[in-house]
Amino acid sequence: MAENEKQAVQVKKEKKEKKSDKKPGFFARAGKWFRDMKSELKKVQWPTRKQTINNTLIVIACVIVVGVFIGLFDLVAQQAIRLLLGR
């Protein structure tokens, strides 16, 4: 009988522990998320101003080149359709 009482006491302790293991509230989780994000952003190696300007110019040049190719293809396709339709 003593063993059953010990087991019953142990089960009650486990139930109390489970109740106290509730997940933290919204604000606690949001605060932890922001702290984690801040620590991760400190690890990032940000580009220099010169690198940023250089990369921006490369992107702008590529956009212009691709735009010209798409425009030329559009003109060629338009003329081909006009020839096929006889207009």
Backbone torsions as a table, in degrees:
resi	resn	phi	psi	omega
1	MET	NA	-32.9	-179.3
2	ALA	-65.0	-36.0	178.8
3	GLU	-66.3	-39.9	178.4
4	ASN	-63.3	-38.9	178.7
5	GLU	-66.6	-40.8	178.0
6	LYS	-62.8	-41.2	178.8
7	GLN	-65.6	-38.9	180.0
8	ALA	-65.1	-41.4	178.5
9	VAL	-64.8	-41.4	179.9
10	GLN	-64.4	-40.9	178.6
11	VAL	-63.3	-40.5	178.6
12	LYS	-63.4	-40.7	178.1
13	LYS	-62.7	-41.2	179.5
14	GLU	-63.4	-39.3	178.8
15	LYS	-65.2	-40.0	178.2
16	LYS	-64.8	-39.6	179.3
17	GLU	-64.6	-39.7	179.9
18	LYS	-64.2	-38.5	179.0
19	LYS	-65.1	-36.4	-179.1
20	SER	-79.1	-9.8	179.3
21	ASP	-88.1	20.9	180.0
22	LYS	-62.6	149.5	179.7
23	LYS	-69.9	150.1	-178.2
24	PRO	-63.9	160.6	-178.1
25	GLY	-69.8	174.8	-177.1
26	PHE	-59.3	-46.9	-175.8
27	PHE	-68.8	-34.3	177.0
28	ALA	-66.2	-42.7	178.9
29	ARG	-67.6	-40.3	179.1
30	ALA	-65.0	-41.4	177.9
31	GLY	-62.3	-41.9	178.3
32	LYS	-64.7	-39.5	-180.0
33	TRP	-62.2	-44.3	-179.9
34	PHE	-66.4	-39.0	177.2
35	ARG	-63.5	-42.7	178.4
36	ASP	-64.3	-41.0	-179.9
37	MET	-64.4	-41.6	179.9
38	LYS	-63.1	-42.0	179.9
39	SER	-67.7	-34.5	177.9
40	GLU	-69.8	-38.6	-179.9
41	LEU	-67.3	-26.0	176.2
42	LYS	-68.9	-24.1	-178.7
43	LYS	-82.0	-15.8	-176.5
44	VAL	-71.5	136.9	174.9
45	GLN	-95.2	102.7	-175.9
46	TRP	-77.1	144.9	179.4
47	PRO	-71.7	155.8	177.4
48	THR	-76.2	170.0	179.0
49	ARG	-61.7	-41.4	-179.2
50	LYS	-63.6	-43.4	178.3
51	GLN	-63.3	-41.4	179.9
52	THR	-63.2	-44.7	179.1
53	ILE	-64.4	-43.9	179.9
54	ASN	-60.7	-47.5	-179.9
55	ASN	-64.5	-37.5	178.1
56	THR	-63.6	-43.6	178.7
57	LEU	-64.1	-38.5	177.7
58	ILE	-62.8	-43.8	179.5
59	VAL	-63.4	-43.3	179.7
60	ILE	-62.4	-43.0	178.8
61	ALA	-62.4	-43.5	179.3
62	CYS	-63.5	-39.8	178.6
63	VAL	-62.8	-42.3	179.8
64	ILE	-64.3	-45.6	-179.5
65	VAL	-62.0	-46.5	179.3
66	VAL	-64.6	-38.8	177.7
67	GLY	-61.8	-40.5	177.8
68	VAL	-64.1	-45.0	179.1
69	PHE	-61.9	-42.1	178.7
70	ILE	-65.2	-40.5	178.0
71	GLY	-63.0	-43.7	177.7
72	LEU	-63.3	-43.3	178.3
73	PHE	-62.0	-39.3	179.2
74	ASP	-62.8	-43.8	178.9
75	LEU	-63.5	-44.1	179.6
76	VAL	-63.8	-43.5	179.9
77	ALA	-65.1	-38.5	179.1
78	GLN	-63.6	-44.1	178.7
79	GLN	-66.2	-39.3	178.9
80	ALA	-63.6	-39.7	179.2
81	ILE	-68.8	-38.7	177.5
82	ARG	-63.5	-40.9	178.0
83	LEU	-65.0	-40.9	-179.1
84	LEU	-68.3	-35.8	-179.8
85	LEU	-86.6	-12.3	176.0
86	GLY	78.1	32.0	179.8
87	ARG	-102.0	NA	NA
